[in-house]
Amino acid sequence: MVASAIVATVALSASTALAADLGARDDLASVEVHGFATQGFILTLANNYLVENSTHGSAALSEVGINFTKELPGDLRLGFQLLAQVFGPVGEYSAQFDWFYVDYHHFDWLGLRAGRVRIPFGLYNDIRDIDAARVPILLPPSVYPFNVSTLGFAQTGGELYGYGRVGDAGALEYRAYGGTFPADPAALGPRPFTPTDLNTTYIAGGRLLWETPLEGLHVAASFQAFQLHYTANFAETPTTPAVGARIDLFTAFALGSLEYSYGNWLLAAEYGRWLGQVDSSNTGVFPSSSRVSERGYVMAAYRVASWLQPGLYYSLLFPDVHHRDERQDVQHDVAATLRFDINPYWLFKVEGHLLMGTAAFNPIGGVTLSALNGGIPLSGLTTDWGAFLLSTTGYF
């Protein structure tokens, strides 16, 4: 069986829930089915975050999904997931194919997937949609930013993967992928402009995971690059006419990951540097830029009982390694979570965040205005603030 950095997390974090099987397992018509529904709530003490009007409380955090997988003769496997969601301004409960694939896997050391395939970046990117497989409601935002989650979750193309023992040194798993991702302007999230004509040139990357001889310890390195283009349309104001700018965005991400599970403990840390380069046809309204960001976190979780698991993480973000002093140049996020497993099919989470700085509002595209806060510059938002979240998920 292929090793994965998320295996320990799933084993520790999720209660075992049986899939629904349509037909007998050895029947050609049989299908394995999983489903989930999640409803969340967020309240911030200052600064609207993730969704509009979070300072007054918002329930615009919900999703429902169902997936089907089928083993076929000839080492083939098929699967797809339908997802409907509302995440602030993104999504209108319209069901879409979140992922789908055809998978051929005859040798442990070589497999092939094609379709809309989850992106294996870091430890947890490819389980973003599995609330039961983690403790936090929100994964550390420095490494798993929410404003680009729909862009970075899956890619349409192909993936090579494999797993092999390396003697006494443990085992290695590799995954390499390439393709494009959905050209949906809404996936850029809230901006002080209207994006149109979004299209992607490519996305490519890979992850190498080392399953060390020390049981429970995984070390991984991830790399990803992508390029996209869009038009940023700024509305007319009392002092300026309507204007647009053609944007070319190139990004390259490198990330190192460490995860260790021992008994009821789970410890994880990740650190990376991400390059973002923006070229604009109209630098007067949308400046060109190039910057390297620094991102990382440390996280711990402990299963106290079968029904209770607390977790804690500290996440740190510098959008530009050359600017670290002002509130818009840094984001500290200390988060504490209590996860309650009511039964094998239902869980409830409570989470609090203490945040210092406003860099989390800074989009990859380089515009430093917070669209969720009336276009106020990041330097004008409250420096120290807090967020409180609730979520409940039913799944099988």
C-alpha positions, 0 to 999 in steps of 0.5 A: 500500500502506498504510504502517505503523510496524511495516513497518520493524521487520518488514523489519529483525527478521524473516527472510522466511518464505513462507506456505503457500498452499492452492490456486492464488492466483487460485483462489477456494478458495485460502487463505494460511496462516501458523503459529507455535509459541513456547516460553519460559523465565524465571528471576528472581533475586528476586520472582516475575514474570509467572508463578508460581515464576519464582524457581525457573525456569518454562517457563509461557510458550508459545503456538501459533497458525495464521492464514488469510487470503483475498482475495475479489472486490469488494475483500474480505479475510477472516482469522482466527487460532486461538491456544492459550497458557499465560502464567503463570496465563492460558490452558490450551492451549485454542484460541480465536479470537485475531482475525478480521475481514472487510475492505473496502478499495476506496480507499487513503484509506478502508477498513473492518474488522469483527470481532475486530480488532487494536488499533493502539496505539503502534508495536507493540501489534498485533504482540504475537503475532508474535515474528518481527517484533521483537527483544525477547522482552518488549516494553518493559513500561511501554508494553506491560504483560503483565498486561493483554496479553489485554485490550489486544491486540484489540477486537470491533467495527469499525475505519476506516482509510486512507492518503494522500500529503500532497505533499512533507510525506510521508504520513498513515495513520489508524486509528480503532476502537470496540467491546468486548473479551472479558469473561474474568476470567482476562485480569486476570491474578493478583490477591489476589482472585477477579474475577467478572461481568466485563463491558465497556462500550466501548473506543474509540481511534485512531492517527495515523501520519505517514510523514515526508519523511525515509525511515525516520522515522515519528511517531505519536500514539495515544489509547485509552479503555475502561471495564469492571466486575467484582466483586472477591471476597476470600476469608475469612481468620482475621480477616475474613469473605469479602467482595466489592466491585463495581468500575468501572474507567475508563482513558484512554491517550495515547501519542506514538511515534517510530521510525527505521530506517536501514540495519541500525539500528532506533531507537524511543522512546515516551512516554505518560500514562495515567489510571486511575480506580477506583470501588469499592462497598466502599472498606474492602477495595478503595479507590477511586482516581484516578491518572495514570501516566507511561510511556516507553522508548527502544530500539535494535537493529542487525543484525550479520549475517543470523543475528544481531541484538542489541537494547537498551532502557530502560523507565521506569514511574511508576504515579502521577506524584505518588509517585516515591520509594519502590520501589513507585512506580517501575520501571526496566527495562534489557533486552538481547537477542540474537536468532539466526535459525537459518534463515528458519523458526526463531529463538532469543532470549536476554534479560536484564533488570536491574530496579530498583523493584517498580511492574511488579507494580502492576495497573491496578485499583489494588491494591498487593499482588503476588499472584505473591508471596504477597500481599506488599506491593510495598514488601516485595519486593526493590528491585533484581533481575534476570530471565533469559529464553529463547525459541524460535519456529518459524514459516512 
